[in-house]
Amino acid sequence: MLSDRNRRRLQKARLQYGFLGALGRLLIWPAMFVGWRLRDRLPFTRHRRRAGEEFDKEHGVHTVRDRSTEGAAEIDSEHWAAGTGYAASPPDTVRRSIRMLDIDHQEYVFIDLGSGKGRVFLVASEFPFQECLGVEYAPDLHEVAVKNIASFRSDKQRCMTLRAYCGDAAAFPLPENPLVLFFAHPFGGAVLDQFLQGVLRSLDETPRKMFVIYYDPICGEKFVEAGFREVGSHDLPRFHTFRNRRGKEFVIYENDVGS
């Protein structure tokens, strides 16, 4: 018999991929498992995990990935099956993307959507943002983020206001400040559509500058369709093991207000 955890994983796969898609993934799961193991041994993956472990050790936090919990968390959200799983972004990538923004950080609030254990907004606190926030819908990951805020120590910290919210990003009320939004492809296209509708309503009510940093920009065209324009990116080498269909590690978008 299936455990509750594995039953929930199957239910999530069925909601994401349909019955036949979930059945296909179940049949090829052994091959997928071997693929994950092999990918974990690739130079990029090993370097990425080592960088995360060094960040955790230096700052007294725990932000590394744990595959064993993915797909099985008890989440009180209609979008519980849309999440893509927790995989913390590399610290140097977060720093590099923020440095590409030509802004006065003190005027902006930084928000990581799908913040998991909080690594991204902890890294962002090295810049003098008004606030650094994280929004995560999985209670187990949110609880770790709260503990990480309490234990975080850094000589480089310049934003002292760190907050973690547990809730659905699609329903999160955006602050009326100029914003920097960070995405590491936390959810699928349908939820992103709903989130962007909320972004556009917020901008209509309170026009202001908004930047989006999209790591692993699988659905980047949706931001362009919503009226944002691409203003920067970091390309990946042709045969990079992390290479996605856009060939970019991250893309930066901005709206037209204040341009």
N, C-alpha and C positions, 0 to 999 in steps of 0.2 A: 504493500500500500504506500501511496505517496504521503510524505510529511506535509504539514500545513505550509511550510516554506516553499516546497517544490510545487505544491498545488497552486499557490499564489503566483509563482513564476510562470506556470503554464497558463493561468488565467490572463496574466499580463500579456504574454505572447499572443494569445488568441485575440485580445482586444487590439493589439498593435498590428498584427499581420493577418487576422482572419483565421478561420478554422484550418483551412488547408495549409496556410503559411505556417501556423503554429505546429501542425503535424509534421511538416517538412523540416522545421528547425529541430523538432524532437528527434527525428530520424537521423539528422546529421550532427546532433549534439556532440557525440564522441569526437568527430573530426573538428568541430568548432573548439572543443576543449583543448585538443592537441594544438590547434592553431594559436589559441591564447597563450599556451605554454611556450610555443616557439617564439611568438612575438615578444613575450616577456624577456626573452634572451637576446633580442636584437639590440645593437649598440644604442640607438635612440631611446628605446624603452628603459634600458638599464641606466643610462645617463639621467633620464627624466626622473626615475624613481630615486636615484642617489641624490639628486639635487633636492628632491622633496624631503628625504630623510635628513639631509644636512640642514635644511631650513627648520625642520621640526626640532632637531637637537639644539641648534643655535638659539631658538626663540622659546623653547619650553612648551611646545604645542604638539598636537597629533593631527596631521592633515593628509597622511598618505592614504592611498586607495585600499579598500578591502572588498575584493570581488564577492566574498561569501555572503554579503548582505544585499547585493544588488537584486532588484526585481521582487524582493520579498517583504519590504517594509510595509507596516500597517499605516496607511496614509488616508486621512479624512479629507479627500478631495475628489471631485468628479473627474479630474485629470490625472488620477494616480497612475494610470497605465501609460501615460504619454512621456514620462520621464525617461531620459536616455542613460541613466546610471551616473554614479559619481566617479569622476576622474579629475583630480585637481590639476589646474594649469601650472606649467613650470614657472617658478618665481621670476627667473630672468626674462621670460616672455612677457609677463605682466608688467614688469618694470619698463621693458623696451617699448611696449605699446603705449604706456602712459606718457613716457618721455616724448613720444611723437606728437602729442597734443600741444598745440600752441595756445595755451590758456593760462589764466591766473587761477591756480588751483584753489585758492582761498574763496573764490566765488562759486565753486561747484561742490555738489554732493556726489559722491561716488557710490554706485549701487551695483552689487553683483547679483544677478538673477540666476537662481539655482546655485546658491553659494556653498552647499555641502557643508564641509567642516570649517569653512571660513578662510582658507588660505589666501584667496585672491584679495579680499578686502583687508586682510592683515598686511599683505605686501603693499597694497595701495596706501596704507597708513604711513608709509615712508614719504609720502607727498603731502603737502599742507592743505588737503581738502577740508571743507567745513565739517563734513562727516563722512565716514566710510560705513556703508550698510551692506548687509547680506540678507537675501530672502530665500528661504529653503522650505519646501513643503514636506520633507521627510523628517518626522520628529526625532528619530535616532541621530541623524546627521546634525540637526539643529542643536540638540543637546551637547554634542561634541563641540560645535562652534561656540556655544555659550561658555563652556569650560575653557576653550582656547583663548577667548577674549580675556578671561580672568587671569590666565597664566602667562599670557603673551608678554615678552620682554624684548625690547630692541632699542639700541642706542640711536638708531636711524629714524625712530618714529616721530613724525611731525604732525599727524592728525591724531588727536587724543580722544576723539569721540567715535567709538566703535559700537555698533549695534547689530544684533542678529534678530530677524523676525521669522517666525514659523508660520507659513501660510502659502497660498497659491499665488504665484507671480502674476497670473492673469488677472487677479483681483486686487493686487497690491496698489494702494493709493500713492501715486508718485508725489514727492515733495514739490512745492512750487518754485524751487530754486533751479538755476541752471544745473544740468545733470550730465554725468558721465555714466553710461550704462555698460556693464560688462556681461557678455554672454559667452559661455563655452558650450554652445549648442545644448542647452539643458533640457529642451523638450521639442516635440515634433511640430510640423507645420501648422496644424489646426490650432494648437494652443498659442503658437507664435502669432497667428492671425488675430486671435482674440486679444492677446497682449498689445499688439500694435494698434488695434482699434482704441484701446484705452489710452495709449500714448498719444494718438492723434486728438482724442477728446481733451486730454490734459493740455496739449499744446494750444488747442482752440480756446480753452478757458483761460489759460495763462501762457501767452506766448513767451518763449525763452529759448536760450541756446541749449542744444542737446547733442552730445556725442555718443556714439555707440562703438564699443570695441567688441568685435565678434571673433572669438577664437574658434578655429575649426568651422569656417563659415559655410556650412552646408546649405542653409536657407538664406543666404545673403541677398538674393534677388528680392526677397519680400521687403527688405528695408528700402530698396530702391523704389519698389512699387508704392511704398508708403510715403515717398517724397524725400527720402534721405539720399545723399550723394556720397560716393566713395571718395575719400580724401587721402587715404594712405593704406599701406598694406605691407606685409612681410612675406616675400615669396619663399617657397620651399624648393630645394634642389630636385631635379627631375626624378631621381630614383630614391628620394627620401622615404624612409619607412612610415612616416606619418602623413605622407602626401595624400591629400583628399582630392575630390574631383575639381576643385578650383585651383589647386596647386599653390594655395596660400595658407600660411600658418594662422594669420589673423588679418582682418580688414577693419578699417576705421571709417565710420560714416558720420555725417553731420547734417543737421537740418539747415534751413535757409535763414532762420531768424537771427538777426544781428550780424549777418554777413556783409 
